[in-house]
C-alpha cells in the first residue's frame, strides 16, 4: 500500500498553505468521494489535509434576504434548515434526492460541488480516459454510454456531472466564494464548472490549494415556489438520467420570469438558457413548454446508447413546467 500523510488543519490560512506547498496534497472534507477514488487508485495524492475543524459550517441569512452557506455545512443540515426549505425549496429537494441519509450526514456542500464524475471508464484505471490521463482517449465515446452526456460534450469527454445540488445552484445564479494562495475570489456558479473541450481534466477554474469557503445564493422571490425533479432508474441512491430545477412566475397568463436548469444530460450543470429565452413572454401553456424543450435539446449530440435522453429530457422539461404552473406561479 502506498503511504499517504495526514494533517488536520485548524484554520483556513494554514490549510491553504499546506496544500498549495505541494502539488501532490489535497483537501479532505467529508471524504465520501475522495476515499472511493483513493481506494480505486484513480487519484493518488501523497498527502491529505483534513479541513473538518475549519469554521465553515454556517447557514446565514444575509441582510438582503439571500443566503450564505459555509462550504463545510453538511448536506443533511442544509436540507433540513427551515430557511432553505421555505425560501429555496429546490435546494432542499436536490440535496435529499442527491444521496442516501448516511452520505448526506457526512458530505459537505463544497465537496459536493468538487466531486468527480461517476463515469465507469474514469473509475476503471485500465480504460482510456482523458480526465484521468490527458491524451489517453475516451472509452465512453464508443463504449457503454447510456448514462453519459448529450449536451456540452466534446470528442475528448462525454461524462455527465453528477451533482444534484449544483443543478439547483445554477438555476439560482449562486456564487462560489474561495480563498487561495492568490487571495479571495467570488465565482459565478455557471463559470465554476468548465466544459470539457480539449481539456477535460480541468473541471474547475480553481488553482491548486484554492479552497471553497462558502456558497452564496442571491435573493429570488420566485424561488419560494421552486422545485427539483429527478428521473432515474430506481427510486433511491441513483444518479439522474434527467433532472430539472425550475421556478416560474406568471402574470396575466404570460411567463414573466423563469429559471430552468438540467442535470443528468450534460458535462456540467446545465442552465437551459435557450429554453428560458423561448419562455419569457410566452403563454403559460403546454405548446410553449414543448417549444422551449425542443429548442434546448436541438443542440444535443446523442451517442449509441443515450439517444433516448433527448426525448426523455424534453418530456421532463414539459412536465416540470406544467407542474410549476399548477403550483401557483401566478403573481
PyMOL commands that set and color helices and strands:
alter all, ss='L'
color gray80, all
select helices_A, chain A and resi 12-20+34-39+75-80+82-87+89-98+101-106+109-114+120-123+139-141+165-171+189-192+221-225+273-279+286-297+308-326
alter helices_A, ss='H'
color red, helices_A
select strands_A, chain A and resi 5-8+25-28+47-50+59-61+67-70+175-180+183-188+211-217+227-231+242-251+254-263+270-271
alter strands_A, ss='S'
color yellow, strands_A
deselect
rebuild
show_as cartoon
